[in-house]
Amino acid sequence: MSPYTEGPDAQGPDAVRAVADAAGLEAAGWSSLLGAEDFFQTPRWLAVQEVNSGTAMDFLLRERAGAPVAGLVTAWADTSVAWLLARPDAMLRRALEQEVPEAAGVLRDVAGGDPDRLLPSLVCGGRHLGRTRTLASPDATADDLSALLDRAEAMAADRGAATVCFPHVDVRDTSLTGLLESRGYRHHPSDHYAWLDIPSGGFEQFVEEMSAHRRRRVRLERRALAEAGVEVNVEPLTQALCPRLGELDANLLRKYGNPASDEGSARMIGRIAEIMGDDVLVSVARQHGSIIGFGMVLRSRARGEEQWYGHRAGFDYEAQGKLPLYYDVLYYQVLDAAAKEGATVLHAGIGSVKAKLARGCQASEQRSYLLPVHRTEGAADAPSDDRETTT
């Protein structure tokens, strides 16, 4: 049970309370706050993260007259967590390496010249990669969102956090960006989030709408795969696939500097299969029967609209060689399958934005918002969690 379930705000008709765990979110009315693009804040996916994140999570709910009007997910980030793409110190280091202009000011004014000083941090709005936000009903006001931030910032101070961080706020979320900036949060660009409207005609329509040059290139890529004996199919994620997919997932993570083990990745993928059931699919590339690449997609069916989210991927880099696996696995086959299911949007997430724009995606800048915390004297120990740390 969270120590923040009760308190001064939880006594009146306008309350901020903490739901003890993801299993209690549905009964608390959390789903009434979700929009069509809030898949990564659904109770089912938060149950996945609660198991796989390797840290303590809190679920704050703002109520008025006994009804939920706004919600906020938080996760504790210190050096033990491996999800570097949503960890404030790693994001700031990456921004500095890329010479992002705003990063130097954040380094000076928030981190005191050292990114390590951003930790520990209370990461807010979900640690998913893109579109970090508070949840809000149509009746929510700025005061409701402020009440959630008041509670989160107090939690951070009581637990001895150095910062509060919203890792990937979309610049188009002007209600949240304005609120954070009014409260003294500083920001730097963290990445770009990409998505693609799915043509009803699937891959063939997608290709026909390309330029003639790009269309020829895509056809040559697919011919090269066929000549190499590679077949790509979208299929259910089963437990039997998890060991091999875990190996490929860990390959990709290690390639980009993230700590990972084959066994840890396999267990994590297995938990996703167990919790998500029919709403998780994998696009699997096989060469002469051996799996050499995969992409994972998650299906959201909120507000009467189906949207697909790319989530993980992995490759056997030795077997892949120069074969153009990436786009066939993560785009072309997925687009075809999604169109047949009536899905309207493929969320391609962060990273490789130029390549995604070249394949017809739209993209929007994401920002990491950071607030230094004035720690409470005699702050309590940081929340502990004995779950496995994974990415």
N, C-alpha and C positions, 0 to 999 in steps of 0.2 A: 504493500500500500504506500502510495506517495505521501511524504510528509506535507504536501501542499493541498491535499484533498480538502482539508478544513482550514479555516482562517477567517479573518475579518470579512473578506470579499464573498465568502461562501455562506453567509448568514442571512442575506436579504434577498429580495426579488431580483436584484441585479447582481449576479454572482459570477465569479471566476473560480472554477473548481478543476481539480485534476481527476481524470478518469484513471483508475489504477493500472489498467493494461489494455492492449489492443483488443482483447476479447470482449471488453466492456463497452467499446465505442458504439457498436450498432444500437444497443439498448439505450445509450445516452443521447441518441439522435444525431450523431456525427454525420451520418450519410445525408441528412437533409441539407448540409452545408456544401456538398460536393457539386462541382460543375462537370461538364463533359470532359474537360481536360485535366481533372484532378485525380487521375488514376493512382498516382504514387502516394496519395494521401487517403486512399480507401482503407477501411478496416482490414480487408484481406491482405493488402500489400504491406500495411503497417505491421501486421502479424508476422510477415516474412522478415521485415527489417528488425523487428524486436528480437527475433531469434538470431539473425545473421549479422547484426551490426556490431556485436561485441562490446556494447556499452549500454549505459542506462538511458532510457527514453522516458519522456513525460508527454502527456496529452492533455492540454489545457483547453477548457471549454468555457466560453462566456455565455451566460444565460440572462435573459430578461423575462420577467414574469413567468419564470419556470421553463421557458423555451430556449433552446440553443440558437444563438445568432452569430457566433464566431468561434473559430478554433485555431489552435496553434500546436504543432508538433515540435518537440525539442530533443536533442541528443547531446550527450556529453562527449567532448572531443579532447583527448590528450594524446601524448606520444604513443600510446598503446594501440590506438585505432588505425587501421590500415587503409581506410577510404580517403586517400590523399586528395582526390579531386574535389572533395567537399570539406577539406580540413584547412582552416584559415592560414596557417603558417605556410603550408605547401602551395596554396593558391597565390599568396603574396610573393613567395620566392619565384614562382613561374612568371608572374606579372613583371617582376624586376628583371628576370632574364630576358623577357621579351621587350623590355624598355617601354612598358606602358607608362605614359606620362604621370597618371595619378598615383602610381604605386609608390613613388619616392616620398610623396607627402604622407601617405598612409604609414609607410615605414617609419618616418620621422615622428609623426604626431600620435600614432596609435601604438606602434610596436617599439618605440624608443630606440630605433636603429637596429633591432634584432627580431626577425620573424618568430624566433622561438618564444618571444615574450608575449605572443598572442595566445599561447596555451597556458593552462587549460581554457577551453572556450565552450560556451553553451551555444550549440548550433541550432538555429531556429528555422521553422518553415519547411522542414523536411530536408534530409541530406541527399535527396535525389538530385540528379545532375541536370538542372535547368528548371526555370519557373518556380523557384522557391517563393512561397507566399503564405499568408494567413488565409484561412478559410472564412468565408463570410456569406450570410444569407442576404437576400435583397433588402431586408430590414436593418442590416447592420449599419452602424454609424462609426465615425472616426473615434468617438468616445469608447465604443466597444473594442475596437482594435487597440486603442491606447491602454485599456484595462488589461488586455492580454500581455502587452509589452511591459506594463508595470510589473505584472506577476513574474514574467520571465526574467526581467532584469533583477528583481529582488531575489529570485532563486539563484541566479548566477552569483550575486554578491554573497549570499548566505553560504554557498558551496565553495567559495574561494576561487571563482573563475577570474581570469585576466580580461576576457572579452566576451561580448555577445556577438554572434555572427549570423547573418543571413547570407548564405554562400552564393546563390545564383538567382538574384532578383531580376525579373524581366523589366527592361526600361519602359515597356508599355504599361506596366502596373503602377500607374502614377499615384494612385491612392496610397499604396504602400511606400513607394520611394519618397513621396512628399512627407509622409508621417515619420519615416526613419530619419530623413534629413532634418526635420524640425526638432528631433530629439537629440541631435548631435552626432549621429552616425556618419562616419566617413566611408567612402567607397572607392573601389577601383574595378575596371572591367575584369571579369573572371573568364568569360568565354562567349560563344555565340550558340544559341539553341536553334536547331533546324527542324523543319517539318515539311511534309510533302502532301499536297492534296492528291488523293488517289483517283486516277481516271477510271470511269466505270468500265472501260474496255481493257483494263489491266495493262500488262506489259506491252502488248502490241500497240495500243493507243498511246502509251507513254513514249514508245520509240518513234512512232509516226509524228509526234508533235515536236521531236528534236530537229535540230538543223541537219541538213544532209550529211555534213562532215561528221557530226557526232553520231548519227544513225549508222553510218558505215563503220565507225569505230566500235560501236556496241555489237554489231553483227559479227565483226572479226573477233572480238573478245569471246563471244559465245561459241564461235566455230573452233577457236583454239581449245576451249574446254572440252568440247565434244571430241576433238581429235586426240586429246590426252586421256580420254576415257573417264572424264569427270561427269557425274550426274548430281544434280542438286534438287532436293525435294523438301517441301514443307510438311512436317509431320508432328504428331503429338510428342511431347517430352515424356519419356518413360524412364523409370529407374535403371533399366538396363543400359541406357545411353550415358548415364551420369559419369561413370569412371572415365570414359574416353573424352567426353566433353570437358570434364574437370582438367584433364591434361592440357587440352587446347586452350581453355580459359586461362590457366596459369601461365601458359606460354606467352599470351598476349600481355597479361599483367606485368610479368617480369621484363618483357621487352621495353615497356615504358616506365620502368623503375619502381613498380609497385611490389611490395612483398606478397608472395603467394606460394602455395604448395598445391601439388596435384590433388592430394587427398582433401585438403581444406576446400578447394574449389568444387570438387565432386560432391562433398557433403552439402555445401551451400546450394548447388544446383538441385540436389535431391530434395532439399527442403522446399525449394520453389515448386518443384513438381508435386510434392505432397500437398501443399497448401493451395496452389492455384489450379490444379486439376486441368480441365479442358481449356482454361483461359491462358495457358502457356503453350506455345508452339516453338519448334526449332526448324530452321532452314539448314539442312545438313548436306554437305558436299562429300560424296564418296568417289574414290578412284579405285576401280577394280575391287570394290567391296570394302575398302578401308576408309574410315572417316578421316578427312584431312582438313575440314573446316566446318564451322557452324555459326549461326546467328540466332539469338533468342528473341522472340517477340511475345508481348503480353497483350491480351485483348481486353479492352474496356468497353462496357456496354451501359454507360450512364446516360440518363436523360433521353433514352430512346435512340441513341446514336452510337454506332460501333466505331472505335478508333483503335489503331494498333501502335504499340510502343516498342521500338527496338531497345533491348536492354543489355545484352552481353554478346560477346563474340569470341572466337578463338580459332587459331590456325596451326597446322603442322607446317612450320616455315620451311623445313627441309623438303618435304613432299611438294609444297606449293611452288617453290622455285620462283619462276617468273610468270606462272599462270595467273590470269586476272580473276582470281576467286572473289575478291572483296565485294565488288558490286553485284555479281550474280547471287551471292549468298545473302547479302544484306538488303538489296534493293529489288532486283529484277524478279526473282522467284517469289519474294514476299509480296510485291505489288500485285502479281497475278493472283496469288492465293487470297489476298485481302479484298481485291475487287470481287472475286467470286462470292465472298462472304458479305458483301455489301458495306464494307468498311469505307469510311470517308477520308481519313487522315492517317498517314504514317509518320510517327514522331521519330525523327532520326537523332535527336539529342545533341549533345555538345561534341566539339572536336571536328577536325578535318573540314572546316566550314567551306573552304574554297572548292573542295571536291564535291561537297554536297550541293552547293549552289550551281555547279556545273551540271549536276544531274537533275536540276529543276526544283530544288528545295527553296523555300523561303527561310530567312534566318532573322533572329533578333538578338541584340546585345544583352548579355547577362552581367550583373554587377555583384561583387561581394561587398556587403555592408558590415561595418565593424564599429563597435562601441566599446571603449575601455571601461572597465568596471571598477568602481570604488568598493573594494572588498569590505565586507562586514567584519568588524573586530571580533576575533574569536570564531571565525567562520567554521562551519561544520566540515567534516571530511568530505571529499568528493564522493559522489555516488559510486558504489562498487557494483560490478557485474561480472559473473563468472562464465558468461557465455563466450563462445569462440569468437575471436576477432577475425573478420573477413572483410573483403572489399565490397 
